[in-house]
Amino acid sequence: MGTVATSRGSSRPRDPWERRARAAVLDLARTEVRRVHPTLLRVGDPCGAVDVVPEDAAWDHALRTDLLAALLWRRGPDPLVWVTRTGGLAWQDVDQRWYAAFLAARGETGLDAQLLVVTRHGWHDPATGTTRTWRRIRDRRSGPAT
């Protein structure tokens, strides 16, 4: 279905999209110290401006779609959408709820966006089935970001 790469694979992201995905994992690993933390929807650029919305299981598909469409419009032409949560990268109900709303919102807006499921140890792209994991992700930048 997809490929699974681990920390023993190539350490350098191959393209800008993969760099953004890695940055989302790195940000979560650095900032979320709790073992169990709330599920959050994030829209934007992991290296820049991000809108964060807490998960609410009571929301229906229409509300999730409207919310995501508004956030996609707000963030511009190439936003990344990622759901951060605890646990492994196996597909969960919360992933399905946000992925269905994401597909509908992307269809409404016509924007070229991607959705990832992100944990402290990796990311999963439900559109392609691609997964990337690390045992311990590290910030490999050699100096201050410019």
C-alpha positions as a Markdown table, in Angstrom:
| # | Residue | x | y | z |
|---|---|---|---|---|
| 1 | Met | 0.0 | 0.0 | 0.0 |
| 2 | Gly | 2.6 | 2.6 | 1.0 |
| 3 | Thr | 6.2 | 2.6 | 2.1 |
| 4 | Val | 7.5 | 2.5 | 5.6 |
| 5 | Ala | 10.7 | 4.3 | 6.2 |
| 6 | Thr | 12.4 | 4.3 | 9.6 |
| 7 | Ser | 15.2 | 6.3 | 11.2 |
| 8 | Arg | 17.7 | 3.8 | 9.7 |
| 9 | Gly | 16.7 | 5.0 | 6.2 |
| 10 | Ser | 17.8 | 8.3 | 4.6 |
| 11 | Ser | 18.2 | 11.0 | 7.2 |
| 12 | Arg | 17.7 | 13.8 | 4.8 |
| 13 | Pro | 14.2 | 14.7 | 3.6 |
| 14 | Arg | 13.9 | 14.4 | -0.1 |
| 15 | Asp | 11.7 | 17.3 | -0.9 |
| 16 | Pro | 10.1 | 20.5 | 0.7 |
| 17 | Trp | 6.9 | 18.6 | 1.4 |
| 18 | Glu | 8.8 | 15.9 | 3.4 |
| 19 | Arg | 10.7 | 18.6 | 5.2 |
| 20 | Arg | 7.5 | 20.2 | 6.3 |
| 21 | Ala | 6.1 | 16.8 | 7.5 |
| 22 | Arg | 9.3 | 16.2 | 9.5 |
| 23 | Ala | 9.1 | 19.7 | 11.0 |
| 24 | Ala | 5.6 | 18.9 | 12.2 |
| 25 | Val | 6.8 | 15.7 | 14.0 |
| 26 | Leu | 9.8 | 17.6 | 15.4 |
| 27 | Asp | 7.7 | 20.4 | 16.7 |
| 28 | Leu | 5.3 | 18.0 | 18.5 |
| 29 | Ala | 8.2 | 16.0 | 19.9 |
| 30 | Arg | 9.8 | 19.2 | 21.3 |
| 31 | Thr | 6.8 | 21.0 | 22.6 |
| 32 | Glu | 4.5 | 18.2 | 23.9 |
| 33 | Val | 6.0 | 16.6 | 27.0 |
| 34 | Arg | 2.8 | 14.9 | 28.3 |
| 35 | Arg | 2.5 | 11.2 | 27.6 |
| 36 | Val | -1.2 | 11.6 | 26.8 |
| 37 | His | -2.2 | 14.9 | 25.2 |
| 38 | Pro | -5.3 | 16.2 | 23.5 |
| 39 | Thr | -5.8 | 15.6 | 19.8 |
| 40 | Leu | -5.4 | 18.9 | 17.8 |
| 41 | Leu | -6.0 | 19.9 | 14.2 |
| 42 | Arg | -3.3 | 22.2 | 12.8 |
| 43 | Val | -3.4 | 24.0 | 9.5 |
| 44 | Gly | -0.6 | 26.1 | 8.1 |
| 45 | Asp | 3.2 | 25.7 | 7.9 |
| 46 | Pro | 5.0 | 23.8 | 10.6 |
| 47 | Cys | 7.9 | 26.2 | 10.2 |
| 48 | Gly | 5.6 | 29.3 | 10.2 |
| 49 | Ala | 2.1 | 30.4 | 11.0 |
| 50 | Val | -0.3 | 27.7 | 12.2 |
| 51 | Asp | -4.0 | 27.7 | 13.3 |
| 52 | Val | -4.7 | 25.1 | 16.0 |
| 53 | Val | -8.1 | 23.7 | 16.8 |
| 54 | Pro | -8.8 | 21.2 | 19.6 |
| 55 | Glu | -10.7 | 18.0 | 18.6 |
| 56 | Asp | -14.3 | 17.8 | 19.7 |
| 57 | Ala | -15.9 | 14.3 | 19.1 |
| 58 | Ala | -19.4 | 16.0 | 19.2 |
| 59 | Trp | -18.7 | 17.9 | 16.0 |
| 60 | Asp | -20.4 | 16.4 | 12.9 |
| 61 | His | -19.0 | 16.1 | 9.4 |
| 62 | Ala | -20.5 | 19.4 | 8.1 |
| 63 | Leu | -19.1 | 21.4 | 10.9 |
| 64 | Arg | -15.6 | 19.9 | 10.5 |
| 65 | Thr | -15.8 | 20.5 | 6.8 |
| 66 | Asp | -16.8 | 24.2 | 7.2 |
| 67 | Leu | -14.1 | 24.7 | 9.8 |
| 68 | Leu | -11.4 | 23.1 | 7.6 |
| 69 | Ala | -12.5 | 25.0 | 4.5 |
| 70 | Ala | -12.3 | 28.3 | 6.4 |
| 71 | Leu | -8.8 | 27.5 | 7.7 |
| 72 | Leu | -7.6 | 26.4 | 4.3 |
| 73 | Trp | -8.7 | 29.7 | 2.7 |
| 74 | Arg | -7.1 | 31.6 | 5.5 |
| 75 | Arg | -3.7 | 29.8 | 5.1 |
| 76 | Gly | -3.3 | 30.3 | 1.4 |
| 77 | Pro | -2.4 | 28.2 | -1.6 |
| 78 | Asp | -0.3 | 25.3 | -0.2 |
| 79 | Pro | -1.2 | 24.7 | 3.4 |
| 80 | Leu | -0.4 | 21.5 | 5.3 |
| 81 | Val | -3.1 | 20.0 | 7.5 |
| 82 | Trp | -2.1 | 17.7 | 10.3 |
| 83 | Val | -3.8 | 16.0 | 13.2 |
| 84 | Thr | -1.6 | 15.6 | 16.2 |
| 85 | Arg | -2.5 | 12.9 | 18.7 |
| 86 | Thr | -1.1 | 10.3 | 21.1 |
| 87 | Gly | -0.6 | 6.6 | 20.2 |
| 88 | Gly | 0.8 | 4.9 | 17.2 |
| 89 | Leu | 0.2 | 5.7 | 13.5 |
| 90 | Ala | -2.4 | 3.0 | 13.0 |
| 91 | Trp | -5.6 | 4.5 | 11.6 |
| 92 | Gln | -8.0 | 5.6 | 14.3 |
| 93 | Asp | -11.6 | 6.9 | 14.3 |
| 94 | Val | -10.5 | 10.5 | 14.8 |
| 95 | Asp | -8.2 | 10.3 | 11.8 |
| 96 | Gln | -11.2 | 9.1 | 9.7 |
| 97 | Arg | -13.4 | 11.9 | 10.9 |
| 98 | Trp | -10.8 | 14.6 | 10.0 |
| 99 | Tyr | -9.8 | 12.9 | 6.7 |
| 100 | Ala | -13.4 | 12.8 | 5.4 |
| 101 | Ala | -13.9 | 16.5 | 6.3 |
| 102 | Phe | -10.5 | 17.3 | 4.8 |
| 103 | Leu | -11.4 | 15.7 | 1.5 |
| 104 | Ala | -14.7 | 17.6 | 1.4 |
| 105 | Ala | -13.1 | 20.9 | 2.3 |
| 106 | Arg | -10.3 | 20.5 | -0.2 |
| 107 | Gly | -12.9 | 19.8 | -2.9 |
| 108 | Glu | -14.8 | 23.0 | -1.9 |
| 109 | Thr | -11.8 | 25.2 | -1.9 |
| 110 | Gly | -9.9 | 23.7 | -4.8 |
| 111 | Leu | -6.6 | 24.3 | -2.9 |
| 112 | Asp | -3.7 | 21.8 | -3.2 |
| 113 | Ala | -3.4 | 20.8 | 0.5 |
| 114 | Gln | -2.3 | 17.6 | 2.1 |
| 115 | Leu | -3.3 | 16.0 | 5.4 |
| 116 | Leu | -1.0 | 14.0 | 7.8 |
| 117 | Val | -1.5 | 12.2 | 11.0 |
| 118 | Val | 1.3 | 13.2 | 13.3 |
| 119 | Thr | 2.6 | 11.6 | 16.6 |
| 120 | Arg | 5.8 | 12.3 | 18.5 |
| 121 | His | 7.5 | 9.5 | 16.6 |
| 122 | Gly | 6.3 | 9.9 | 13.0 |
| 123 | Trp | 3.8 | 10.8 | 10.4 |
| 124 | His | 1.3 | 9.0 | 8.2 |
| 125 | Asp | -0.2 | 10.2 | 4.9 |
| 126 | Pro | -3.6 | 8.6 | 4.5 |
| 127 | Ala | -3.8 | 9.6 | 0.8 |
| 128 | Thr | -0.8 | 7.5 | -0.2 |
| 129 | Gly | -0.3 | 5.2 | 2.8 |
| 130 | Thr | 3.2 | 6.5 | 3.3 |
| 131 | Thr | 4.5 | 6.4 | 6.8 |
| 132 | Arg | 7.8 | 7.8 | 8.2 |
| 133 | Thr | 8.9 | 7.0 | 11.8 |
| 134 | Trp | 11.8 | 7.8 | 14.1 |
| 135 | Arg | 12.8 | 6.3 | 17.4 |
| 136 | Arg | 14.0 | 9.6 | 18.6 |
| 137 | Ile | 13.7 | 12.6 | 16.2 |
| 138 | Arg | 16.5 | 15.2 | 16.4 |
| 139 | Asp | 16.8 | 18.7 | 15.1 |
| 140 | Arg | 19.7 | 18.5 | 12.7 |
| 141 | Arg | 19.8 | 22.1 | 11.7 |
| 142 | Ser | 23.4 | 23.4 | 12.2 |
| 143 | Gly | 22.6 | 26.9 | 13.2 |
| 144 | Pro | 19.8 | 29.5 | 13.6 |
| 145 | Ala | 17.1 | 29.3 | 11.0 |
| 146 | Thr | 17.1 | 32.0 | 8.4 |
